[in-house]
Amino acid sequence: MSSINLATYHVDSVSGFLPTPDPLPVLPPYFSAWDDLGKQLPALLLTGRFREWVQRMPLLDINQLTGRAQLERAMLLLTTFGNAYVWAEATPAMTIPRNLAIPLWQLSQQMGRKPIIGHAANVLHNWRRLDPAGPIALENLALLQPFLGSSDEAWFVLVTVAIEADGAAALPLLVQAKDAIAANDTTTLASILQQLSVIIDKMSHTLMRMYEKCDPHIFYHRVRSFLASWPAPGVVYEGISDTPHIYAGGSAGQSALLQSLDATFGVRHTSEHSRHFLREMQDYMPPAHRNFIRALAQGNDIRSFVESQHGHPPELQPLFNLCIEQLTTFRKKHMEIAIRYITMQAPKHVDAKGTGGTSLAQMLGAAKQQTREHLI
């Protein structure tokens, strides 16, 4: 029996951090106003009428939601509406009206998340399969809730969904690796490392497909703005408090996948540019996923164990290093994409920051370098 029960952490042995069953495409009839607003969102943003429609939206009771799938569907809609409301026009709105702010705030508190768009809502619960019997793969995915509805926006999100699907196979292997270490089973660990290297390489290949159908100019000017952090001095949630709040926007750093790999391999991010950001991003994850990372970080990590074996069996160290090289490559490719899609698109006088609010070059560069430094 595994020492870590995946189900306890809302991790599926096949789909990983992606939900099983698939995300709900619609809420019960009581919430039809939310579903209808979601359908109209691209047209309302295009015509400049979204804020007007939100202001006349009914105040609905989130206690009418039942089950995790409905809660996640509501979280997707309300966080999308919140970001769309703030960034709908050239001048950001500094107050979210009470008929949106109250259910958004209450729901985020219940879910243990922040009341702003995040990776969990915008990626993990924002897709559907074209063929319900087919795989969770790029050729079989469609976006559930867009902002403006362009193919570039859909591709950006769905590539990230596909990376989560690719990486799902790694999660039970990480648990098995911890068990193999506890049992001093080097043969099993070597086999797991071989499998993990293949999975991480597949994730990198999927990441590079971003270039196929997501144009950097369109991403920067038409997609990225809706995923941004709240502007200073913060956004007021009307009906909750008069205090402005600043939260980080949607960011790949909020994915538990890479941080789970780091925790198990023993990759430590000690740089001032990466340590605080990656730790802060855990607060934007579903609590169960955050706790999964922390469970994997308990006890011996793979690097420490491999070092203790002093080269026996001889294949163990090269296989570990292969995984670290693959993880470094993934982060290198991610940094290249971020530079091309954000840094190179930003006006010369603007400090290019990611949607999570951090300085891209410094944070991603530090994360890549510190991953590589964990080679044995």
Phi, psi and omega in degrees: 000136183294147178286338179239120179273113184303318184299329179301331185254018181055042176246128179263141183293343180252312184264355176068234180280348175287146187287150171229121359291180183301159180304145177292137177272349184202151178264170175301160185308328179305329184259022184299330179298323178290312179299319181295319179295323177299319179295324183276349190308308181302317180293322181291323176292320181296323183266000178074025184247006186297314182300320179300316182291324178296318184297336178255010177289141179292149174277113184256154184267114182292346177293349176280351177281137178229135176085154184298322183297318178293320178300317181291321177298316179295321179297319177301310183296310187290322177290324176297316178298319181299311180293321179296321181295314182295318188254016184295331185231173184302323176263119182294145174282132182261000176224131173266126185297153190300326182291343170258318186297318185295307178294327178297313181295313181299317181293318180296323176296317180295325183274352181072030182233182181265149182278060181205157180301140180215174182302320183298317180282308189287339181242298188299329185239028186232047182209161172217156177272137174293315173252109183304336180269355182273179183281166171275085183220157187307321182286356183233025185237146171224155181277138178279310186227099176273172167272286181267339173090017179283159177294330178295318178296315180299316182296319180303312181290317187288330172299319179293321175300316182295325176295318176300320179292320177298316184284348182303322182296339181285333191294312174296331178292326178297320177295316179297326178295318177298320179292321179295321177297316180298328181268001183057037184262089184288329180296313178295319181297320178299318178296319179296317179298321177299315180294320180295323180297322179293318181295314181295322177298319178297319177301319180296318179297321178293319178304319182290347176286353177306323183293339186297315190222015176235107182283131182303320180295315180294319179301311186294318188266342186236344183245309188303322186300328182282348179258006189287162174292164177291142179287155175289147005273011179125168182251136178268132175264098186299137181090351178252308183194156175272359181279127177289146179237141174246125177232153176284145178281185181296134185212145175298338177295344179274359175284133179280351186296305182294321181290333175291319176297314178304312184299321183281321180285340181091021178285121181250126178262098186257350180294145178297337182280336184245327187301306184294317182298311182295324177292318179297322182296336176298331180290346179262357179275158168305136184307323181296321180290320176300318180290331176296316178301316182291327177293320179293332182283348180286145175074196182292136171267171185296319182299313180300318180294314181298318178300323183290345182274351175052045174084012179240128349292159188297335183280348188295311182296314178300323179291320176298313181297326177298317178297318180294322176298318180295320179294321176297317179299317178302313181292327177295314180295321177297319179296319179298319178295315181299320179295317182289322186271339183237298185302313184285342180269339184289145174303151187301330183271001183258133174283111185290116178243153175285170179296339176280356174092008182257159176288116190299304188302316182292313184292310183292322178297318179295317180297318179295313183296319182286335173293311181298326181294349180269009170296145178262000000 
